[in-house]
Amino acid sequence: MKKTLSMILAALMLSSAAVLAACGGEQDVSPASTTAAQGEDAPAETAAETTDADVRASIPDDLPDEDLGGYTYTIMTYSKGTYYQEEETGDLVNDTIYQRNRDVEERFNVKIAVNEQPGIQELDGAFKKLVQAGENTVDLCIPHQITSGVGFVTGHFIRNWNDVPYIDLSKPWWNSQINETLQIMGKQYYIAGSVTNPQPFCMLYNKTMAQNYALPDMYAEVRDGKWDIDDLREYAKLASLDINGDGTMNEEDQWGIVFNNDNQTLNFMYASDICSVIIADDGMPTPNVVNDKMITLVEKLYDLIYNDNRTLYCTYDQMSAYGNKAFTDGRSLFVGGGVGSAQSFRASEVDFGLIPYPKFDEAQSGYHTHVDAWNGALCIPKTASDEDLKRTGIIMTAMSAGAYKTVIPVVYDIALGTKYLRDEESREMMDIIYAGILYDFGYVFDNWNGCTWILPRMMGSKKTDVASYWASVEKKVMKNYEKIYAAVEADE
């Protein structure tokens, strides 16, 4: 098991920078495929001796020897701790971030600083005001993907990453799939990678309940590519139970699954390998939600949520108040969440495992997920000069490569893997989850108009007619995308 895991880690654990196909592309995450990636003729002892850390460290960042003259490089963010630590505190993750920055500073004779904003709205306003005033006091901005995604582009507040030297999106510390899904007319306004420390969505399951209800080995189901939404509907139905016997299912009873009516509902779309928007050959964003696959997904998800008392369906507040508690108290077979949920549930006595969201069907090539907009995306102020772009290319490549090589392994293997996950198989599942991260043009640019949020909105209103729903939002959705297209076309 340990040899197999080490080989999976070496080839698959690409963190947020996983080299992915776009929605509908191929993804092989089987142990056999990772062995082939290592080289079929390689001796077993060589594979065992080559650690994930060795593999990561061996990948060059291809940066020049550059003296940046003591320049203070300033990052605007609402999540300071992800990118900057003032001093070592004894916390392993914080200290690794601190040392990563010190290494970059010493290597290029630069000082890394942070312009921290108290929230996502405050950052949005502060950044726009700075650019409108022609100020050049911030080198990089990391906004909330949805809050600022459209406005920064249509207002011409940010520059094109394709103009930045040394940014190679094929490197494993960048998410290369974002280059396909967020690029408009050859212009790339946002990128993401290891430096943002992504927290993808996943599911956790109660291993004791799974055994009591005679479920198959869930880890084997995932490995064999069999875990799909039909399985979830079947298994969740087995576990529902009116514990207090009052004849009404409520938060005090036992459920098949608990999840919220927001991102955790939305993730069923990405898990089904559907991106809400695709970019046409002419560069125009094209909605991708009215098709047979989406219609079937809506019907199956509605059945899961509203039929046979399988799902405790919660708002955000309800998840905090009693949804997650149903799982940590041992009263839910499955729960929707993220990889960080393992940390949140660390005090629970429930023996839980971590698995990806189910696929649409067994024929689907791989497992997929997305990251919350709070994880942010990197953008460059319009006020940046070409000299500034060169500096940004060097520093952000160095920081993201450093995160890939040092920070992510600590977060992944130690902070999550050793402290909070309960078994080796869950760590293996994390490889699959991270390798399946998707970025969707619609998630960043939909601007709450309803294309991307089709599943939460339809489930919230208890509707299943996709064509009718689309007819109600199509006009404003297309108007928004036409506005974005026109702004990009006019961008110089």
C-alpha positions, 0 to 999 in steps of 0.5 A, a space after each residue: 500500500 505504501 509503495 502504491 501510495 508513494 507512486 500515486 503521490 509522485 505522479 498525481 498530487 499536483 495540488 491546485 496546479 494539476 495539469 488537467 483537461 478542460 471540462 469533458 477531457 480525459 483524466 486517468 487517476 488509476 494506480 496503473 496510469 501513475 506507474 506508467 507515468 513513472 516508467 514501466 521498466 523502472 525498478 520497484 526500489 527506485 520508485 520507492 526511494 523517489 519521494 514526492 518531495 524529490 519529484 517536486 524539488 527536481 522541477 526547475 522554475 527556469 527563472 533568471 538570476 536577477 537582482 531586484 534592488 531591494 524592491 518592496 513587492 506588495 500584494 493586496 489580499 483579504 487573506 494575508 496568512 495564505 501569502 505572508 507571515 511576519 515571523 516564525 511562530 512554531 506552527 508548521 504551515 505558517 513557518 513554511 510560508 514564512 521561510 518560502 518568502 524569505 527564500 524568495 527575498 534572499 534569492 532576488 533581493 526583494 521585500 515581500 509585503 501585504 496590503 491587507 483589506 478587511 473583506 472582499 468588498 473592501 478589497 474590490 473598492 480599494 483596488 478600483 480606487 487605486 487603479 483609477 487614481 493611476 497609483 502604482 503602489 500594489 503589484 498584485 491583487 488576489 480578489 474574491 473570484 466572483 465579487 471582482 471577477 467581472 468588474 475588474 475586466 469590464 472596468 479595464 482594471 487589470 492587465 493580461 497575464 499573457 504579457 507577463 514573462 516567466 509565467 509558464 502555465 504548463 508548470 505544475 504550480 499553476 492550474 493549466 486548465 484555467 488557461 483554457 477555460 478563463 482565456 478570452 480572445 487570447 487574453 488571460 486576466 486571472 490565474 491560480 495555482 499552488 500559491 493560493 493553497 486551494 481547498 477543493 470540495 469533496 465528501 466525507 462518509 461515516 465508515 461505521 455506518 457504511 459497514 452497518 448498512 453493508 456498503 461496498 468498500 468506498 475507496 475501492 469504488 472510487 479507485 475502480 471508477 464506479 462511484 457515481 450519483 446513482 450509487 449515492 442515491 441508493 446508499 443515502 436511501 439506506 441510512 435515513 431513519 426517524 430516530 425520535 419516532 415522531 413521524 417527521 424527519 428533521 435535524 434530530 434524525 438520521 440522514 443519508 447525506 447532509 449538504 448545503 444549498 450553495 456551493 455544495 449543491 453546485 459542485 454536483 455539476 462540476 463532479 459531473 464534468 460539466 462547466 457552465 460556460 465554454 469558450 467558442 472558437 471565436 472567443 465568445 463565452 457560450 452557455 453549456 447548461 441546456 443539454 441532455 446531461 444537465 437535464 438528467 443531472 437535475 432530475 437525479 439531484 432533485 430525487 436525492 434531495 427531495 424523495 425518500 427522506 435521504 437528504 438534510 438540505 441546509 442553508 449555510 446557516 443551517 449547516 453551521 447550526 445543525 447540518 455538520 453536527 448531524 455528521 459529527 454526531 454520527 447521524 449522517 452517512 455522507 456530508 458535503 464539504 471540503 478537504 479542510 472539513 477533516 480539520 473541522 471535524 477533528 474532535 468528532 469520534 466518528 470514524 470518517 473517510 474522505 472521498 470525491 464527489 460522485 461522477 455522473 456515471 461510470 463512463 465518465 473518465 475521472 472525478 472532478 471538483 471546484 474550489 470556492 471563490 474565496 480561494 481567490 485568483 491572481 491579477 495585475 493592476 492596469 497601472 503596472 508597467 512592462 518592467 513591473 510585469 517582468 518583476 511580477 513574473 519572477 516573484 510570483 513564479 518563485 512564490 508559487 513554485 515554492 508553495 508547490 515544493 514546500 508549503 503544499 506538501 506540509 499542508 497536504 501531508 502533515 497538517 491534513 494528512 497526519 493530524 486530521 485524516 484517519 487512514 492512508 486511503 483518505 490521503 490517496 483520495 486527496 490525490 484524486 480530488 486535487 487532480 480533478 480541480 476544474 475552473 469554470 468561466 461561468 463561476 468567475 464571470 456569471 455575475 450571479 445572473 443564473 447560468 452557473 448557479 442553475 443547480 442551487 437555484 433550481 433545487 432551491 425552488 424545487 424545479 426540474 424544467 431546465 429549458 424553462 429555467 434557462 428561458 427565465 435567465 437567458 437574456 440577462 446571462 447573454 447580456 452579461 457575457 456580451 458586455 465582457 466580450 466587448 470589454 475584452 475586445 476593446 482592451 489594449 
